[in-house]
Amino acid sequence: MTALAQPKADAALIAKMMAGDESALSALYDRYAPMLFGMLSRVLNDRQAAEEVLQDLFLQLWRNAGQFDPGRGSLPAWLMVIGRNRAISRLRGRRDREVLEENEGDFAGTFASSQNIEDEAARAQLARTISAALEKLPAEQRQAVELAYFEGMTQSEIAAKTGTPLGTVKTRVRTAMQTLRQILG
Amino acid sequence: MTTPHANPEDLDLYALGALDGEEKQALETHLAGCPACTQQLAAARQRTALLGLSAPAVAPRPQVKADLMAKLKAEPRPVPARSSAAQPAQSQIKKIRWGLRFSFGFGLAAAALAFATFELAKSDLERGKQIEQLQAQLSQDESSLQAMNQVTAAPDSAIVTLLQQPGGPPGQAHVMYNARMGMGVYAGQLAPAPVGRSYQLWLVPASGAPVSAGLVNANQQATSVIMHLAPGLAAKAFAVTLEPEGGMPQPTGPKVLVGAAS
């Protein structure tokens, strides 16, 4: 019963948030803030900036709670995507990733949930799986994926930064993502 | 003849933000007309998001949460939106279509009436010239009415409801938009814009910068606008922002109305 009830926890908290219950946001913060803050800190390498993005992200969640349909999307995935976009925009002074994105309200159905990361134990297990998968990649493939994910670089930018031919970078990123796709499903 | 679907690796790279240049442009063009690949992109985004889990979880300082909870006190309560407003039920669509037509027609009539009243107060010497202007105005209006009829009659036109934003002026609007034609009709109600400011309507594409769809001047009775954009331009969302008078090339001010196109 517990295993079945756990995935609904986000849904219940979102419903409470829609009723104006601040404790629901508090609970979601406790659940996801460490995961998000780890990612934001890695992207921004600036504690204060990461804290500000984290706060903005949860404020946005509060404002848009009514637009989220937990049955059709994964809240932690949405938080990770929007959080990363905001962090990279801030890091690079680029607005194109986030222009109005926070208002799209379309996180229902946007992030099909194939992985259960609501549950802390499952999330920790998945984190280990992903870290191990990245570790197993050849160093240059891992570097290319990490530059793209954590620094928001395009293939051309990675090529310029690493002094590698663009075609080689493309092959590395594609091969790496192919491997990760097989692991992550 | 069917268009081949996007390569899954391209979707992964796009979700990662690594795709650029012609490859990115070609994929975005494909995505604009391919719901199946758009759905696959959702899965790719999910996968890509998970890469962030490779960064070790770090608990933020307790003060961060304390500050957040303090900020909540200044926030309005969340508003349930999606089921009832952002996606109108089929039974509401016909009503909205007529509402858009009525609203737009009313706007034109009001503008024409205001113009005609103004005309009566003028001297005979100016009348000939001004009648020409009125005729030109009516001709333009007729063209707009034709455009509106095209959009509202097309079965592939979509209706988007734009809702007011927290802390913004009260208001609501509907946009009926046809991506194939690149045309749409906006009709809405907004509190008057502050002096020296204009409301500006934006189409937000799936990627790239928002595209201006014209000014929405709530200070006049004509609260409807016909949008003429590039044919084939798909919308992810529509938004109205408050800008310096006359509008801006890109949004700079606060969002006052927003609606997601689904």
Chai-1 contact restraints between the chains, C-beta under 6 A:
chainA,res_idxA,chainB,res_idxB,connection_type,confidence,min_distance_angstrom,max_distance_angstrom,comment,restraint_id
A,M17,B,P78,contact,1.0,0.0,6.0,A-B,restraint_1
A,M18,B,P78,contact,1.0,0.0,6.0,A-B,restraint_2
A,M18,B,P80,contact,1.0,0.0,6.0,A-B,restraint_3
A,G20,B,R77,contact,1.0,0.0,6.0,A-B,restraint_4
A,E22,B,L72,contact,1.0,0.0,6.0,A-B,restraint_5
A,Y29,B,K65,contact,1.0,0.0,6.0,A-B,restraint_6
A,A33,B,P60,contact,1.0,0.0,6.0,A-B,restraint_7
A,P34,B,A57,contact,1.0,0.0,6.0,A-B,restraint_8
A,P34,B,A59,contact,1.0,0.0,6.0,A-B,restraint_9
A,M35,B,A57,contact,1.0,0.0,6.0,A-B,restraint_10
A,F37,B,V58,contact,1.0,0.0,6.0,A-B,restraint_11
A,F37,B,P60,contact,1.0,0.0,6.0,A-B,restraint_12
A,G38,B,A55,contact,1.0,0.0,6.0,A-B,restraint_13
A,G38,B,P56,contact,1.0,0.0,6.0,A-B,restraint_14
A,G38,B,A57,contact,1.0,0.0,6.0,A-B,restraint_15
A,G38,B,V58,contact,1.0,0.0,6.0,A-B,restraint_16
A,M39,B,G52,contact,1.0,0.0,6.0,A-B,restraint_17
A,M39,B,A55,contact,1.0,0.0,6.0,A-B,restraint_18
A,S41,B,V58,contact,1.0,0.0,6.0,A-B,restraint_19
A,R42,B,A55,contact,1.0,0.0,6.0,A-B,restraint_20
A,E51,B,P60,contact,1.0,0.0,6.0,A-B,restraint_21
A,E51,B,V64,contact,1.0,0.0,6.0,A-B,restraint_22
A,Q55,B,L68,contact,1.0,0.0,6.0,A-B,restraint_23
A,F58,B,L68,contact,1.0,0.0,6.0,A-B,restraint_24
A,W62,B,P78,contact,1.0,0.0,6.0,A-B,restraint_25
A,R63,B,P166,contact,1.0,0.0,6.0,A-B,restraint_26
A,A65,B,P78,contact,1.0,0.0,6.0,A-B,restraint_27
A,G66,B,P78,contact,1.0,0.0,6.0,A-B,restraint_28
A,G66,B,V79,contact,1.0,0.0,6.0,A-B,restraint_29
A,G66,B,P80,contact,1.0,0.0,6.0,A-B,restraint_30
A,G66,B,A81,contact,1.0,0.0,6.0,A-B,restraint_31
A,Q67,B,A81,contact,1.0,0.0,6.0,A-B,restraint_32
A,Q67,B,R82,contact,1.0,0.0,6.0,A-B,restraint_33
A,A77,B,Q46,contact,1.0,0.0,6.0,A-B,restraint_34
A,A77,B,A49,contact,1.0,0.0,6.0,A-B,restraint_35
A,M80,B,A49,contact,1.0,0.0,6.0,A-B,restraint_36
A,M80,B,G52,contact,1.0,0.0,6.0,A-B,restraint_37
A,V81,B,R45,contact,1.0,0.0,6.0,A-B,restraint_38
A,V81,B,A49,contact,1.0,0.0,6.0,A-B,restraint_39
A,L100,B,V204,contact,1.0,0.0,6.0,A-B,restraint_40
A,L100,B,A239,contact,1.0,0.0,6.0,A-B,restraint_41
A,N103,B,V258,contact,1.0,0.0,6.0,A-B,restraint_42
A,E104,B,A237,contact,1.0,0.0,6.0,A-B,restraint_43
A,E104,B,A260,contact,1.0,0.0,6.0,A-B,restraint_44
A,G105,B,A260,contact,1.0,0.0,6.0,A-B,restraint_45
A,D106,B,A260,contact,1.0,0.0,6.0,A-B,restraint_46
A,T110,B,A42,contact,1.0,0.0,6.0,A-B,restraint_47
A,F111,B,A42,contact,1.0,0.0,6.0,A-B,restraint_48
A,F111,B,R45,contact,1.0,0.0,6.0,A-B,restraint_49
A,F111,B,Q46,contact,1.0,0.0,6.0,A-B,restraint_50
A,A112,B,A42,contact,1.0,0.0,6.0,A-B,restraint_51
A,A112,B,A43,contact,1.0,0.0,6.0,A-B,restraint_52
A,A112,B,Q46,contact,1.0,0.0,6.0,A-B,restraint_53
A,L126,B,L53,contact,1.0,0.0,6.0,A-B,restraint_54
A,A127,B,L53,contact,1.0,0.0,6.0,A-B,restraint_55
A,I130,B,L50,contact,1.0,0.0,6.0,A-B,restraint_56
A,I130,B,L53,contact,1.0,0.0,6.0,A-B,restraint_57
A,I130,B,S54,contact,1.0,0.0,6.0,A-B,restraint_58
A,S131,B,S54,contact,1.0,0.0,6.0,A-B,restraint_59
A,L134,B,S54,contact,1.0,0.0,6.0,A-B,restraint_60
A,A148,B,L16,contact,1.0,0.0,6.0,A-B,restraint_61
A,A148,B,A18,contact,1.0,0.0,6.0,A-B,restraint_62
A,Y149,B,L51,contact,1.0,0.0,6.0,A-B,restraint_63
A,G152,B,G17,contact,1.0,0.0,6.0,A-B,restraint_64
A,T154,B,A18,contact,1.0,0.0,6.0,A-B,restraint_65
A,T154,B,D20,contact,1.0,0.0,6.0,A-B,restraint_66
A,Q155,B,A18,contact,1.0,0.0,6.0,A-B,restraint_67
A,S156,B,D20,contact,1.0,0.0,6.0,A-B,restraint_68
A,V173,B,A18,contact,1.0,0.0,6.0,A-B,restraint_69
A,R174,B,E9,contact,1.0,0.0,6.0,A-B,restraint_70
A,M177,B,E9,contact,1.0,0.0,6.0,A-B,restraint_71
A,M177,B,D12,contact,1.0,0.0,6.0,A-B,restraint_72
A,L184,B,R47,contact,1.0,0.0,6.0,A-B,restraint_73
A,L184,B,L50,contact,1.0,0.0,6.0,A-B,restraint_74
